Amino acid sequence: MQHEQYLQNQYQLDKKRIEVTADELEKLMSDDKLSVIFVDLRNEEACDYGMIPKATHIAPKHLQNYFEEWKQLDLVILYCQKGEVSYNEALRLKEQDICACSLQGGYAEWVLWDIKHRRLEDVERGLRKEFHKKLFTPFAKAINQYELLQPNDKVAVCISGGKDSMLMAKLFQELKRHDKFPFELEFLVMDPGYSQINRKVIENNAALLGIPVHIFESDIFDSVDHIEKNPCYICARMRRGFLYYEAQKLGCNKIALGHHYDDVIETILMGMLYGAQIQTMMPKLHSTNFDGMELIRPMYLIRENDIKRWRDFYGLHFIQCACHFTDTCSIIDPEGHSPSKRMEVKHLIAEMKKSNPFVEGNIFKSVENVNLKTLIAYKCDGKKHLFLEDYE
């Protein structure tokens, strides 16, 4: 390390100090006098939701491969979701005579810091210019093609705090600005037991993006905390019930969820590979438990990569799932793989796309081109029908 004295004088960083703040991070990363590397320790799925600019993703178990290389650097800065794992790993690096520190509060704290530096006007202008074709056009197309909106509808736009639902809220606002026909919007956020910092990230992002959210609370996270089998599925079902109930109280007749094109094709494959069934995520559904309520998915034709490009273009950062299972720094299995089946399918599609660039579109169209005459059996209204019924 060549600039030990400089780090101490300029940033009060010495061998004993373990953490740096988001303010200090910004200055350190832009200091041309220093050789600094910035390392994201979270798992791949978390990184896919967003990373701090200039960061490199390295799993904790692989850090030792870089020890000798990092001894030549002025500083190694580590971060995880909340700053717990990165703090311990920084201590381990210091024991190897590496100048290292952890980002205080982790990625979640940095997101709050970063939100303060964004401009609403730029984001809204982008939906009318740079991202109109890739985002607003397929949004409007899905609404028209699948007849998702009718005059005088009142829609509860359900916001989880992630990139998809936040973008959906902005697209609905843009559609409302066009004023083609009358409809009303409620921007609904359910707090199922978020940590204080994740709740604040959602509130601050909503304020930044000009989304007037209605927040209500539930105890879903606590309810599913001790469920070992399919906790995510049960959590999703419970969330939907709470959202329907609150939306109906507000006078809404529809709830809108932020599932996109990639969610649809991944769900088709997941049903086949893990559920032994052929089915898809429908663009709209009637509620079976709440009379007169309907679920719509207006992001149905929007590609996830285009959502990511929008997010990254404006330097926006959102929360992941933020439940008790993912809102930790220790969600990496012994092999470094994500526990998510959806992530496995996402990787599978990416691999197939290397040899067949049309694979995503083909998966999507496969459920539009079903021929019942070529199926051994199918179900309709809960009743199973065999091909022998019509075989002569």
N, C-alpha and C positions, 0 to 999 in steps of 0.2 A: 504494500500500500504506500503510495507516494505522497498523499496529501492528508496525512493524519492530523497534522497541526492545523491545516486549513479547515478540516471538518470540525475540529474542536472550537476554533475561533469563530467561524461563520455560522455554524449550526448547533453549537454546544453538544456535538456528538463525540463521546469518548468511548472507551472500551466497556464502561459500566452501563451505559445507557442502552436500553433494549427497544424502545418504541420511538416512532416519529409520527407526527400529526399529518393530516391531509394537506394543510398549508405548507408544511415543510417538504412534504413529498413533491408537490408541484415545483418548488424551487430546486430541489435536489435533482429531479429528472431533467431539468432544463439547464443545469449548470455544466457548461462546456469544459470546465477545469477538471471535472471528476469522471472517473470510469465507474459507472453504476449499472447494475442489472436489477430488474424488477420482476419478481417471481410470484405467480399465482398458484397457490397450493390446492385450490378447490378441485373437485372432480370435474370430469369432462362435461357432464350435463349442466352443472352450474356455470361453467365457463361459456357454454353455448348461449346462456341467457345474457351474457355481457361480461366484458373484462375491462379493467382500467387500461387506458391507452399505454402502449409501449411495454406492456407486461408480457412475460413468457410463461406458458403453462408447464409446470413440472410437478409431478406427483411427489409427495414427501418421501416415498420409499426410494426414489431415484436421486435425491439430493446428493448423496454421497459420491455419485459419479462425477460431480462437478467441484468437489472440494479443492483439488489442486489448482484448477483453473481460476476459481474464485479467490484464492489467496493472492492473486496478482491484481485484483480489483480494489478500488477505493472503498466500495460499499455494495453490499447485497441487501436489498429490501424485500421482505417476504410479506405476503398477505393471504388470509383465508377469509371465511365469511364474517366472522365476528372478532378475529384477532387472537383466538385462543391457541389454535394449533401453530400458527405462525410465530407466536411468542415463544413457545417451547422449542420450535425448530431454530429460531434465531439464537437461543441459548446454546443449542447443540453446535451450531456453526461457530459461535464464539469459542467454544472449547477446542475447535480445530484451528484456532488462530485466524479466523476469517472475520473481517469487520462486517457485521450483519445486524439488522434491526427488523422489527415487525411494525406494520402499519397499525396504529392505534385504532381499535374499533373495527378493523377489517374492511372488507368491501362495502358492507352495509353503511358504515359511518362515512366512507368516502362518497357514496352515492348521495347522501344528504348534503355533503359539502359541494358536490358538483352541480346539484340542482340549482343552487343559488346563482350559477353563472350562465344559465340558459335563457333564451328569449322566445316568448310565445309567438310573436309576429312571424319569426322565421319559419317555425313549424307549420303554421297555418298557410303561409304563402307556398310552402313546399307541396302541400296537398293539391294546390291549384296549378302548380307548374311542374317542378322536377318529378314529383311522384304521382301526378294525376293519372297517367296512363297505367301504371303498374298497381296502384292502390285504389284510387277512387273509381276508375272505370270498371274493374271487376267487382267492386263493392256494389255499384249501381246495377251492373249486369245480373248479379245474383238476386238482388231484390226484385228485379223485373222478371227474370227467367223463372224463378221459383215462387213468384207472387208472395213475397214475404211481408209486404206492407200494404195496407188498405187505407183509404181516407178515414180520418178520425181515430186511427189506432193510437193507443197510448202505450209506449214501449219502455220497459225497464231495461236499460242498458247495463248489464251486469259486469262490474269491474273487479277483477281479482287483484289488480296491481301490476300484472305482467305486461309485456310489450303488446300482446295481441289485443287484450281488452281495452287498454289505453288508446291504441290506434283506432279500434272500433268506435270508441266514444267520439274521437275527433272526426271520423268519417261520417258519423250520424249528424254531428254539428254542421259539417259541410253540406250534407244532403238537406238539412233543415234550412240552410242559408239559400239554397236554390228555390225553395218555396214552390215546388211543383204541385203539391196537394197538402191539405192540413193533416198533421199528426203531432203528437206530443211526446216528450222524452223525460224520463227520470233516470238519473245516473246513480245506480245502486251499488254500494259497497258493503259487503258483509264482512265484519271482523269476527272470524271464527276462533279467535284466541291468538292473534298475532303478538309477537314481541313488541315492546314499546318502539323500538327503532324501525321495525318493518311497518308498523302503523303510521309512523311519521313519514317514512319514504312515500307511502301511498298518498297521504294528505298533501305532502309537498309537491309531488308530481302532478296531482290533480290541480293544485293551485297554479303551478307553472304552466300547465297546458290549458288553463281556463275551463276546467270541467267542474261544474257545481255539484259535488257528490252528496248523496244522502247516505250516511253511514249508520248501520245498525249492528248490534252485537249478538253473538251466539257462543255456545261452549262446545262446538263440534270437535275442535282439536283435543280437548280433554276427554270427550266421549270416545274417540277412536284411538286414544293414546295406548291403550292396553290390548287392542285387537291385533292379533298376530296374523290372521289370514285375510288377505285383500283389504288392508286398511284404506288404501287410496280409493278403491272402488266404493267402499261404504261411505267414506268421507264425501266423495263426489255426489253420491245419491242424497246424502243428508243436506249438503249445501244447496242442491237444486230445490229440495223441498222448502228450505228456509227462504230461498230467493222467490219462489212462487208465492209463498205466503205473504212476504213483505210487499212484493209487487202488487198483489191483489189488494192489499190494504191501501196502497197508494192510488188505486183506481186504474191500474194497468191491465191490459188484456193480453200482453205478450211480454216475454223476457227474451233478450238477445244475448247469446253467448259468442265468445270470440274464437271459435274453432275455425281453422283455415284449411286450405287445399291439402297441405301436407298431413294435417291431422286426419283428414278423410282417408287418404290412401294408406296411411299407416294403420288405421283402424281396420280397413279391409283385410290387410295382410295379417294383422294380429288375430282377427277372428278366425282366419283359416289355419294359421300356424299354432295358435294356443287355445282356440275355442272350438275347433272342428266345425266351423260354420261359415257360411258365406252371407255376409250382411255388410251394410255400410252405415256411416253416420249421416242421418238424413238432414236435409237443409231446413226442414221444419217438422214439428211434431205437435199433436194435441196432447195436453196434459191429461193423464189418467186419474189424477187425484184432485185437481183443481178445475172445477167446471168453468168453461169459457176461456181458459188460459191456453196459450200456445207458446212453444219455444221456437225461435228462429235463429239461423246461423248466417248472417249476411256476409261474413268473411270467407264463405265457402269456396270461392274461386280465386282467392288471393294466395300467392306463394309465400312461404315462410321466409325465404331468402330476401324477398322484396321488403318484408316487414323489418328484417334485420338491417337491410341497407338504409331504410328510413331512420331506424333507431340510431345507427352508427353515424349517419350523415350529420345528425343534429347533436350527437354526443349525449343521447338520452340513456338513462340507466333505470332499470326497473327491478322489482323483486322477482324471485323465482316462485316456488310454491309457498315457501315460508311457513310450512307446518313444522311440528316438532320433529318430524323425521328428516326433513331437509334443511331446517334452519339450525344446522350445526356445522362444525368444521370437520366432523369425523364421519362423513358419509361415503367413504371410499372402502370398497371391500378389499380383501387381501391381495387380489390380483389387479387392483386398480381399475376395475370395471364398474360402470354404472349399474345399479340394481334395476334400472328401469327396462322393462320389456319393450317399451316404445322406443327407447334409444337403440336397443338391439335391432329393431326393425328398420329404424332410420339408417343405421349403418349398412344393413343388408340392401336397402334400396339404393344407397349411394354406390355400393359395389356393383350391383347389377347395371346401374346407369353407365358405368365405364365401358361396357360392351354393347349396351343398348340405350341410346339417348332418349328413346321414346317410352321407357319403362314406366315412368310416373303417369304419363297420360294414358297408357294402356291399362294400368291398374285402375285408374279413375273410371275409364270408359267400360271396364269389364262388368261393372254392376249396372250399367245402362243397357248392355247388350245381352242380358240373360235370356236364354231360350229354355223355357220350362220343359220342352220336349227332349232336351238333352241332359236332364237331371234325373238321377236315380230316385230322388225324393225331394220334396220341398214342404214347407209349412205355410199355412195361410190361416189367419185368425186362430192360431193355436192348434190347428188340426194338421196332422201329417198326411201327405198324399204321396203314394208310390206311383212310379211310372206305369206299373201294371194295371192301374185303374183305367187307363185309356189305351192300353196295348191290345191290339187285335191281331 
